[in-house]
């Protein structure tokens, strides 16, 4: 192979990748189609309902529900980026994805996933202020501050997605084009590159450290303060009410971080396809499906708002 020249020409020939998907388990094809179709339907309808109810219900125009509607929007983007392509691949048994389609999918996946991690920290801070500094809640979490926080989350994570996707576009792919996953993700793509990937790896580690570890520690700190404040409440009823305002969010945090750490706890060089697929299902499918169920089933205010928004839900 001539240095540089052949690699460059080969790069121009890369017009599509082949997603391995779940082809190694052909017996699971029909069950997977049914399962993913149900999960996507529930996730899309559930999160769309949350966005609509929060937007049209004046009683829910508060910081906690404003951030919840942002979380639901991110979940819609995440599932809609991944699951339609997965379903088409399973139904027609064609798992090819164009080079540009892969990069677009990678951008929206990074954008929505990192936004969710950052927003979970913002929501934890909101619960901290509500429980630990209730007298200053209105001034600290003002509409202007909430809008700035949400806008900052979207902008910072869009920049992160743009940087990582741009770095991926700079790579040369001249070997096998089979992605050992059911969607385009950084670790399996780096393994396919025949050009140096150290810059990509450094940026990935930095992003994982900030969005994963740093946000996780900030969330833990917020909940440490929340638990300490709740324990100081004298009445059992007061403790129950205080904990009920943040228990749903805590459940979502546990589910999402468990999946993310399971997927990215090891470097790309030790990438394990089966483990990554399981983790991918958890944070791109299961978590977005559970989020609206967790927040609605455990929240009386959302129940009442749904009853007004959808009369058949009043029961």
Helices and strands as residue ranges (DSSP letters): H 5-13, E 16-19, G 26-28, H 29-56, G 58-60, H 63-92, E 96-98, H 99-132, G 134-136, H 137-140, H 143-169, E 178-179, H 186-192, H 198-208, I 209-214, H 215-231, H 236-264, G 268-270, H 273-281, I 282-286, H 287-297, H 300-309, G 311-313
